[in-house]
Amino acid sequence: MSVILVIFSYLLGSVSFGYLIAKRVKNVDIRKMGSGNTGATNISRVLGIKYALIVFALDLGKGLLAVLLAKWLLPSPWVTIFCAYGVLLGHNWPLYFSFKGGRGAATALGIFFGIMPIAALIVFGIIIVIILVARYVSVASITGAILMPFCVPLFDYPREYLIFGLSITVLIIWRHIPNIKRLLRGKELKIGEKVDIAPKGR
């Protein structure tokens, strides 16, 4: 059962809502637009904030669904963690879309809402403040990823979640290396700034 749940989580994560919505709305391949990312940030640059919020909610929702289902069917921290890895890997490297997905921040947030809800709510609040003040989603995402593991001992969550949280921090930072490079060069786009709907490389 646990293996089936992990496989299901990966297949669920592989559903690329950003790609599907961009195809539906503008008939474009979002992987060839802007940063080439299928997540909500690139959607906001290509399609606008409204569609970005939809993609963000759906990406968050699949992370939340995967861990809640795991906790309900097999209430074990390690099964939940492996399902969390499954849905996140599916989002970042989707089977159905040539293994080209998003950065994983929204899906990771959904995962943490499922396993550490109070901590996730606090970190989400901090993320919103950073976005409103600095207007850099990448900075907010990286900050949230760094903060989350520190919440495990503060709220007395299972120790296994600390290991998971630290690994997700590394993954999110690694996936945001292109953003970090653009930030250092002053080339990173702020939230609300749009790009032309024309194919571009990463």
C-alpha positions in Angstrom: 0.0 0.0 0.0 2.8 2.4 0.9 4.5 1.9 -2.5 1.2 2.5 -4.3 0.7 5.7 -2.3 4.1 7.0 -3.2 3.6 6.2 -6.9 0.2 7.9 -6.8 1.7 10.9 -5.2 4.3 11.2 -7.9 1.6 10.9 -10.7 -0.5 13.5 -8.9 2.5 15.8 -8.7 3.1 15.3 -12.4 -0.1 17.0 -13.3 1.3 20.4 -14.5 -1.5 22.9 -13.9 0.6 25.7 -15.2 1.1 24.0 -18.5 -2.5 23.0 -18.9 -3.9 26.5 -18.0 -1.4 28.3 -20.3 -2.4 25.9 -23.1 -6.1 26.5 -22.5 -6.0 30.3 -22.0 -3.4 31.4 -24.6 -2.6 28.1 -26.5 1.1 28.6 -25.5 3.7 26.2 -24.1 4.6 27.9 -20.8 7.9 25.9 -20.8 9.0 28.1 -23.7 7.9 31.4 -22.2 9.7 33.7 -19.8 11.8 31.6 -17.4 10.5 28.4 -18.9 9.0 27.4 -15.5 5.5 26.0 -15.2 4.9 27.5 -11.7 2.7 30.4 -10.6 5.4 33.0 -10.8 6.1 32.5 -14.5 2.3 32.2 -15.1 1.9 35.6 -13.6 4.5 37.1 -16.0 2.9 35.5 -19.0 -0.8 35.3 -18.2 -1.3 37.6 -15.3 -2.0 37.5 -11.6 -5.4 35.9 -11.8 -4.2 32.8 -13.5 -1.1 32.7 -11.3 -3.3 32.5 -8.2 -5.3 29.7 -9.7 -2.1 27.7 -10.5 -0.7 28.5 -7.1 -3.8 27.1 -5.4 -3.8 24.0 -7.5 -0.1 23.3 -7.0 -0.5 23.8 -3.3 -3.6 21.6 -3.3 -1.9 18.6 -4.8 0.9 18.7 -2.2 -1.7 19.0 0.6 -3.9 16.2 -0.9 -0.9 13.8 -1.2 0.1 14.0 2.4 -3.4 14.1 3.8 -4.2 11.0 1.9 -1.1 9.3 3.2 -1.8 10.3 6.8 -5.4 9.0 6.5 -4.6 5.6 4.9 -1.2 4.8 6.6 -0.6 7.1 9.6 3.2 6.9 9.7 5.5 9.9 9.5 7.8 8.1 7.1 5.0 7.1 4.7 3.8 10.7 4.7 7.3 11.9 4.0 7.9 9.6 1.1 4.5 10.6 -0.4 5.6 14.2 0.1 8.8 13.5 -1.8 6.7 11.8 -4.5 4.4 14.6 -5.1 7.2 17.2 -5.0 9.4 15.3 -7.4 6.4 14.8 -9.7 5.8 18.6 -9.7 9.4 19.4 -10.4 10.0 16.6 -12.9 6.5 15.6 -14.3 6.2 12.3 -16.1 3.5 13.6 -18.5 5.4 16.8 -19.5 8.9 15.8 -20.5 10.1 16.0 -16.9 10.0 19.8 -17.1 8.0 21.3 -14.2 8.1 24.0 -11.6 10.4 25.0 -8.7 8.2 23.3 -6.2 7.6 26.1 -3.7 3.8 26.1 -3.8 3.6 22.3 -3.7 6.1 22.2 -0.8 3.9 24.7 1.1 0.9 22.5 0.5 2.9 19.6 1.9 3.8 21.5 5.0 0.2 22.6 5.5 -0.7 18.9 5.6 2.0 17.9 8.1 2.8 21.1 10.0 -0.3 23.3 9.6 0.3 25.9 12.3 4.0 26.4 11.3 3.0 26.5 7.6 0.4 29.2 8.3 3.0 31.3 10.1 5.6 30.9 7.4 3.0 31.6 4.7 2.2 34.9 6.4 5.9 35.8 6.3 6.0 34.8 2.6 3.1 37.2 1.9 4.7 40.0 3.7 8.0 39.6 1.8 6.1 39.5 -1.5 4.2 42.6 -0.7 7.3 44.5 0.5 10.1 43.2 -1.7 7.9 42.0 -4.6 10.3 39.1 -5.3 8.5 35.8 -5.2 11.9 33.9 -5.4 13.1 35.7 -2.2 9.9 34.8 -0.4 10.0 31.2 -1.5 13.7 30.7 -0.5 13.0 32.4 2.9 10.0 30.2 3.5 12.0 27.1 2.7 14.8 28.1 5.1 12.4 29.0 8.0 10.2 25.8 7.8 12.7 23.3 9.4 13.2 25.6 12.4 9.5 25.2 13.1 9.8 21.5 13.8 11.4 21.8 17.3 9.5 25.0 18.1 6.1 23.2 17.7 7.3 19.7 18.8 6.5 18.0 15.5 8.0 14.5 14.8 11.8 14.5 14.4 11.4 12.9 11.0 9.9 16.2 9.7 13.1 18.0 10.6 15.1 15.8 8.3 12.4 16.2 5.6 12.3 20.0 6.1 16.1 20.4 5.7 16.1 18.3 2.6 13.3 20.4 1.1 15.2 23.6 2.0 18.2 22.3 0.0 16.0 21.3 -2.9 14.1 24.6 -3.1 17.3 26.6 -2.9 18.9 24.4 -5.6 15.9 24.8 -7.9 16.1 28.6 -7.4 19.7 29.0 -8.4 18.8 30.7 -11.7 16.7 33.1 -9.7 19.5 33.8 -7.3 21.8 34.5 -10.1 19.3 37.0 -11.6 18.9 38.6 -8.2 22.6 39.1 -7.9 22.7 40.7 -11.4 19.6 42.8 -10.7 17.7 41.0 -13.5 15.1 39.2 -11.5 11.5 40.3 -12.4 9.3 41.5 -9.6 5.7 40.3 -9.1 3.4 42.0 -11.5 6.0 42.5 -14.2 5.1 40.7 -17.4 7.0 39.3 -20.3 6.1 39.2 -23.9 4.3 36.0 -25.1 7.2 34.9 -27.2 9.4 31.8 -26.8 12.4 32.4 -24.7 15.1 30.2 -23.1 15.7 29.8 -19.4 
